[in-house]
């Protein structure tokens, strides 16, 4: 089971009015798009480093190519926390969509029935 079900914020979401649920979803959508933008930017920078390394290597400049490969690695490593946050927000966004559906019940309540 997803551990999010035990948090009070997730559990209280179902009890919110439709207007407040929509506000929460809007906030999640905004955070999602911001994180996607940052992630796209980081990946674009990493892609540029990889292309530059390839170009330098094809010109025989191995030392400079190694530096660009290291820059590429650093960009990828720096992108990992952004990617983790993006995935978490995406999952939360989808969870909120499911929880907004008519007749939604938490899995632990269903097992008690």
Buried (B, 14 or more C-beta within 10 A) or exposed (E): EEEEBEEEEBEEBEEBEEEEBEEBBEEBEEBBEEBBEBBEEBBEBBEBBBEBBEEBBEEEBEEBBEBBBEBBEEBBEEBEEBBEBBEEBBEBBEBBEEBBEEEEEBEEEEEEE
